[in-house]
Every structure is written in structure tokens, then in C-alpha cells.
Amino acid sequence: MKIYTLHTKQKLPITIDEAWEFLSNPKNLEVITPESMAFKTISGDDRAIYAGQIIQYIVKPMLGIPVKWVTEITHVVDKKYFVDEQRFGPYALWHHKHFLKEIPGGVEMEDIVDYKLPMGILGQMVHPLLVKPKLKEIFEYREKKLVELFGIYK
């Protein structure tokens, strides 16, 4: 069983309140996801995140094939971190921690995603060819979009 980890950090020139307000709104996932993925929340996006919240999405990660994804927000500490875990979707495991930290002149966001692919050795074989590059593309897009929305940290 192979579990992979994706780890990113980004600094933005905004307050912790602004960062939390944006990131804790499930509707903003559509804003920071590449348009090519046709990401759309279909339920659970009617309020800011809270522990126990179930959010359902439709996403087209590859070849335009729609995939239903259901996540649960399992942990929330206001203006510090939250965790979403896949309940149903394309991964055998998806555990995504979002951390926020005040720094001089802004905020540092840190994402740690632990994930496992289905299909055993076949999943491990496609990881470096398809999954890892796609996740890298998604998080690079997210970084660029957040800079576009909030500016460059100096």
C-alpha cells in the first residue's frame, strides 16, 4: 500500500481574516480550480465550513469524464486550519489539511494532502504519469489564481 503526500506553501499579502473568509467558503473552490476540470459544487456549499459538513462536487479531472466527489470537513479550528477527507470519489484515500499562519505582512497557507490511489500496483504505475502531474497542475493553478486575486507577497 503506497500513500503519497503533496505539500505546498504559499504566502499572500492579506490578513488572516481575509484568508479564512475566502478559504472557508466552499463556493470558492470553483474559483481556484482550473476551468478545464469543470469543478462544480452540487450541495453543502451554503455556509462556511464546519466540522461534519458534507460537500458534494462534480469534477472532470481527465478526458472530460465527470466524477462525483463527496468530502467531509472533519476538523476546523477557526483561522488556523481545517481538514477535508474524501468519503466517495476517485481516490482510495484523500486527507487534505489546510493550515493558515499569520506572518509579517500577510499570511502563509500550507496544504498537506495524503492520498492513495485505487487499483493497487496499477494505480502506483499511473501515479507518476497521470495523477502526480495533474495534482501539480491543480495546485500551481491555485497558487497563480490566489496571486491574481490577492497580490504578490513581498
Secondary structure, DSSP 8 states (H G I E B T S, - for coil): ---EEEEEEEEESS-HHHHHHHHT-TTHHHHTS-GGG--EEEES-SSS--TT-EEEEEE--STT--EEEEEEEEEEETTTEEEEEEEESS-SEEEEEEEEEEETTEEEEEEEEEEE-SSHHHHHHHIIIIIHHHHHHHHHHHHHHHHHHH----
